[in-house]
């Protein structure tokens, strides 16, 4: 997994382009690998095909990660999760926040079991903008798993990745759903759980509806 770096680059680029930070593209990845997959990337056809055959769902992987935060799971909350093709192995990357530390854990997408130990980043290692975003996590009204449930309830299919984002001061979740091989993306408002359909990266346009 990659280390966290600042989201300020994405925010600055968004201001220049006149688009929300959540949609900004950057040559330097501003997020964790799981966050970047959920915010900036479109799953490849090969990844989608592998994902459609795994035995463990993204919400189940999130629950496993939240319960395996090195014994510090009482306040553990996931903020990003993504399915990846790891050199032919189906893997979920799940990032959780617990006791002012970020835990990055890999979950076997077939067995649902953790792969090794979580990589731990202390809050002091994170850039200020990232700390500011994660500081909101304990107070958000919709958690990552519920946001996924809202998105799949609206769009159907199964979630392949999801992550908390911030755009223009608004906190929401980006959720990518695969339905019969087709990719759709939604934003889920953390305050009220409403779902807005987003364009998928690489597509020219998308509709915007709410649940």
QUIZI-V191342 format. One record per residue. N is the residue number from 1. RES is the residue in three letters. SS is DSSP state (helix for helix, strand for strand, loop for the rest). PHI is phi in whole degrees, -180 to 180 (none if undefined). PSI is psi in whole degrees, -180 to 180 (none if undefined). Layout:
n:N res:RES ss:SS phi:PHI psi:PSI
n:N res:RES ss:SS phi:PHI psi:PSI
This chain:
n:1 res:UNK ss:loop phi:none psi:156
n:2 res:UNK ss:loop phi:-94 psi:156
n:3 res:UNK ss:loop phi:-74 psi:158
n:4 res:UNK ss:loop phi:-70 psi:137
n:5 res:UNK ss:loop phi:-128 psi:177
n:6 res:UNK ss:loop phi:-68 psi:144
n:7 res:UNK ss:loop phi:-87 psi:-3
n:8 res:UNK ss:helix phi:-63 psi:-35
n:9 res:UNK ss:helix phi:-61 psi:-42
n:10 res:UNK ss:helix phi:-67 psi:-40
n:11 res:UNK ss:helix phi:-65 psi:-45
n:12 res:UNK ss:helix phi:-63 psi:-43
n:13 res:UNK ss:helix phi:-63 psi:-38
n:14 res:UNK ss:helix phi:-63 psi:-40
n:15 res:UNK ss:helix phi:-65 psi:-39
n:16 res:UNK ss:helix phi:-64 psi:-41
n:17 res:UNK ss:helix phi:-85 psi:-12
n:18 res:UNK ss:loop phi:75 psi:29
n:19 res:UNK ss:loop phi:-126 psi:160
n:20 res:UNK ss:loop phi:-59 psi:149
n:21 res:UNK ss:helix phi:-59 psi:-31
n:22 res:UNK ss:helix phi:-62 psi:-23
n:23 res:UNK ss:helix phi:-103 psi:1
n:24 res:UNK ss:loop phi:-68 psi:141
n:25 res:UNK ss:loop phi:-107 psi:142
n:26 res:UNK ss:loop phi:-139 psi:142
n:27 res:UNK ss:loop phi:-66 psi:-30
n:28 res:UNK ss:loop phi:-102 psi:116
n:29 res:UNK ss:loop phi:-58 psi:120
n:30 res:UNK ss:loop phi:-90 psi:-1
n:31 res:UNK ss:loop phi:-130 psi:176
n:32 res:UNK ss:loop phi:-67 psi:167
n:33 res:UNK ss:helix phi:-60 psi:-42
n:34 res:UNK ss:helix phi:-66 psi:-44
n:35 res:UNK ss:helix phi:-63 psi:-44
n:36 res:UNK ss:helix phi:-63 psi:-40
n:37 res:UNK ss:helix phi:-62 psi:-40
n:38 res:UNK ss:helix phi:-77 psi:-27
n:39 res:UNK ss:helix phi:-99 psi:-43
n:40 res:UNK ss:loop phi:-112 psi:-18
n:41 res:UNK ss:loop phi:-111 psi:153
n:42 res:UNK ss:loop phi:-107 psi:130
n:43 res:UNK ss:loop phi:-61 psi:141
n:44 res:UNK ss:loop phi:-77 psi:159
n:45 res:UNK ss:helix phi:-56 psi:-38
n:46 res:UNK ss:helix phi:-66 psi:-40
n:47 res:UNK ss:helix phi:-67 psi:-41
n:48 res:UNK ss:helix phi:-62 psi:-46
n:49 res:UNK ss:helix phi:-60 psi:-43
n:50 res:UNK ss:helix phi:-65 psi:-43
n:51 res:UNK ss:helix phi:-61 psi:-39
n:52 res:UNK ss:loop phi:-67 psi:-12
n:53 res:UNK ss:loop phi:-110 psi:4
n:54 res:UNK ss:loop phi:-81 psi:162
n:55 res:UNK ss:loop phi:-95 psi:-15
n:56 res:UNK ss:loop phi:-112 psi:134
n:57 res:UNK ss:loop phi:-83 psi:163
n:58 res:UNK ss:helix phi:-62 psi:-45
n:59 res:UNK ss:helix phi:-59 psi:-37
n:60 res:UNK ss:helix phi:-67 psi:-39
n:61 res:UNK ss:helix phi:-64 psi:-39
n:62 res:UNK ss:helix phi:-63 psi:-44
n:63 res:UNK ss:helix phi:-61 psi:-39
n:64 res:UNK ss:helix phi:-64 psi:-45
n:65 res:UNK ss:helix phi:-64 psi:-43
n:66 res:UNK ss:helix phi:-65 psi:-26
n:67 res:UNK ss:loop phi:-94 psi:2
n:68 res:UNK ss:loop phi:-129 psi:40
n:69 res:UNK ss:loop phi:-91 psi:60
n:70 res:UNK ss:loop phi:49 psi:41
n:71 res:UNK ss:loop phi:79 psi:3
n:72 res:UNK ss:loop phi:-112 psi:40
n:73 res:UNK ss:helix phi:-88 psi:1
n:74 res:UNK ss:helix phi:-63 psi:-34
n:75 res:UNK ss:helix phi:-118 psi:20
n:76 res:UNK ss:loop phi:-74 psi:132
n:77 res:UNK ss:strand phi:-136 psi:128
n:78 res:UNK ss:strand phi:-76 psi:143
n:79 res:UNK ss:strand phi:-126 psi:-9
n:80 res:UNK ss:strand phi:-158 psi:143
n:81 res:UNK ss:strand phi:-156 psi:141
n:82 res:UNK ss:strand phi:-153 psi:143
n:83 res:UNK ss:strand phi:-86 psi:135
n:84 res:UNK ss:strand phi:-136 psi:154
n:85 res:UNK ss:strand phi:-92 psi:101
n:86 res:UNK ss:strand phi:-96 psi:84
n:87 res:UNK ss:loop phi:54 psi:45
n:88 res:UNK ss:loop phi:93 psi:-5
n:89 res:UNK ss:strand phi:-105 psi:133
n:90 res:UNK ss:strand phi:-81 psi:119
n:91 res:UNK ss:strand phi:-136 psi:141
n:92 res:UNK ss:strand phi:-100 psi:134
n:93 res:UNK ss:strand phi:-102 psi:124
n:94 res:UNK ss:strand phi:-128 psi:127
n:95 res:UNK ss:strand phi:-107 psi:129
n:96 res:UNK ss:strand phi:-126 psi:157
n:97 res:UNK ss:strand phi:-115 psi:129
n:98 res:UNK ss:strand phi:-152 psi:129
n:99 res:UNK ss:loop phi:50 psi:46
n:100 res:UNK ss:loop phi:66 psi:23
n:101 res:UNK ss:strand phi:-132 psi:151
n:102 res:UNK ss:strand phi:-100 psi:130
n:103 res:UNK ss:strand phi:-112 psi:123
n:104 res:UNK ss:strand phi:-109 psi:115
n:105 res:UNK ss:strand phi:-124 psi:144
n:106 res:UNK ss:strand phi:-101 psi:137
n:107 res:UNK ss:strand phi:-122 psi:130
n:108 res:UNK ss:strand phi:-66 psi:120
n:109 res:UNK ss:loop phi:-75 psi:-12
n:110 res:UNK ss:loop phi:-94 psi:-49
n:111 res:UNK ss:loop phi:-87 psi:-22
n:112 res:UNK ss:loop phi:78 psi:10
n:113 res:UNK ss:loop phi:-101 psi:149
n:114 res:UNK ss:strand phi:-62 psi:147
n:115 res:UNK ss:strand phi:-107 psi:106
n:116 res:UNK ss:strand phi:69 psi:-164
n:117 res:UNK ss:strand phi:-97 psi:157
n:118 res:UNK ss:strand phi:-70 psi:146
n:119 res:UNK ss:strand phi:-83 psi:133
n:120 res:UNK ss:strand phi:-113 psi:130
n:121 res:UNK ss:strand phi:-119 psi:122
n:122 res:UNK ss:strand phi:-73 psi:153
n:123 res:UNK ss:helix phi:-55 psi:-37
n:124 res:UNK ss:helix phi:-65 psi:-19
n:125 res:UNK ss:helix phi:-82 psi:-13
n:126 res:UNK ss:loop phi:-91 psi:147
n:127 res:UNK ss:loop phi:-63 psi:157
n:128 res:UNK ss:helix phi:-58 psi:-43
n:129 res:UNK ss:helix phi:-64 psi:-38
n:130 res:UNK ss:helix phi:-69 psi:-41
n:131 res:UNK ss:helix phi:-62 psi:-38
n:132 res:UNK ss:helix phi:-64 psi:-43
n:133 res:UNK ss:helix phi:-64 psi:-48
n:134 res:UNK ss:helix phi:-70 psi:-22
n:135 res:UNK ss:helix phi:-65 psi:-22
n:136 res:UNK ss:loop phi:-80 psi:-17
n:137 res:UNK ss:helix phi:-59 psi:-45
n:138 res:UNK ss:helix phi:-63 psi:-18
n:139 res:UNK ss:helix phi:-106 psi:-3
n:140 res:UNK ss:loop phi:-69 psi:147
n:141 res:UNK ss:loop phi:-86 psi:-21
n:142 res:UNK ss:loop phi:-117 psi:125
n:143 res:UNK ss:loop phi:-87 psi:175
n:144 res:UNK ss:helix phi:-63 psi:-44
n:145 res:UNK ss:helix phi:-64 psi:-40
n:146 res:UNK ss:helix phi:-67 psi:-38
n:147 res:UNK ss:helix phi:-61 psi:-40
n:148 res:UNK ss:helix phi:-63 psi:-44
n:149 res:UNK ss:helix phi:-61 psi:-40
n:150 res:UNK ss:helix phi:-65 psi:-42
n:151 res:UNK ss:helix phi:-67 psi:-45
n:152 res:UNK ss:helix phi:-71 psi:-29
n:153 res:UNK ss:helix phi:-65 psi:-32
n:154 res:UNK ss:helix phi:-82 psi:-45
n:155 res:UNK ss:helix phi:-100 psi:-19
n:156 res:UNK ss:loop phi:81 psi:-176
n:157 res:UNK ss:loop phi:74 psi:-161
n:158 res:UNK ss:strand phi:-127 psi:143
n:159 res:UNK ss:strand phi:-77 psi:134
n:160 res:UNK ss:strand phi:-104 psi:-23
n:161 res:UNK ss:strand phi:-160 psi:161
n:162 res:UNK ss:strand phi:-165 psi:148
n:163 res:UNK ss:strand phi:-162 psi:151
n:164 res:UNK ss:strand phi:-75 psi:144
n:165 res:UNK ss:strand phi:-140 psi:166
n:166 res:UNK ss:strand phi:-134 psi:129
n:167 res:UNK ss:strand phi:-141 psi:122
n:168 res:UNK ss:loop phi:54 psi:39
n:169 res:UNK ss:loop phi:82 psi:-1
n:170 res:UNK ss:strand phi:-103 psi:131
n:171 res:UNK ss:strand phi:-97 psi:130
n:172 res:UNK ss:strand phi:-151 psi:177
n:173 res:UNK ss:strand phi:-115 psi:137
n:174 res:UNK ss:strand phi:-93 psi:129
n:175 res:UNK ss:strand phi:-129 psi:129
n:176 res:UNK ss:strand phi:-107 psi:130
n:177 res:UNK ss:strand phi:-120 psi:140
n:178 res:UNK ss:strand phi:-111 psi:125
n:179 res:UNK ss:strand phi:-134 psi:108
n:180 res:UNK ss:loop phi:54 psi:44
n:181 res:UNK ss:loop phi:83 psi:-8
n:182 res:UNK ss:strand phi:-97 psi:142
n:183 res:UNK ss:strand phi:-102 psi:133
n:184 res:UNK ss:strand phi:-133 psi:154
n:185 res:UNK ss:strand phi:-131 psi:146
n:186 res:UNK ss:strand phi:-140 psi:155
n:187 res:UNK ss:strand phi:-109 psi:133
n:188 res:UNK ss:strand phi:-117 psi:118
n:189 res:UNK ss:strand phi:-66 psi:127
n:190 res:UNK ss:loop phi:-68 psi:-26
n:191 res:UNK ss:loop phi:-79 psi:-40
n:192 res:UNK ss:loop phi:-125 psi:-2
n:193 res:UNK ss:loop phi:75 psi:8
n:194 res:UNK ss:loop phi:-70 psi:146
n:195 res:UNK ss:strand phi:-109 psi:128
n:196 res:UNK ss:strand phi:-118 psi:129
n:197 res:UNK ss:strand phi:-75 psi:133
n:198 res:UNK ss:strand phi:-113 psi:157
n:199 res:UNK ss:loop phi:-69 psi:146
n:200 res:UNK ss:loop phi:-84 psi:137
n:201 res:UNK ss:loop phi:-51 psi:132
n:202 res:UNK ss:loop phi:98 psi:-11
n:203 res:UNK ss:loop phi:-101 psi:150
n:204 res:UNK ss:loop phi:-73 psi:-37
n:205 res:UNK ss:loop phi:-152 psi:169
n:206 res:UNK ss:loop phi:-157 psi:159
n:207 res:UNK ss:loop phi:-85 psi:169
n:208 res:UNK ss:loop phi:-138 psi:106
n:209 res:UNK ss:loop phi:-130 psi:160
n:210 res:UNK ss:strand phi:-122 psi:152
n:211 res:UNK ss:loop phi:-88 psi:none
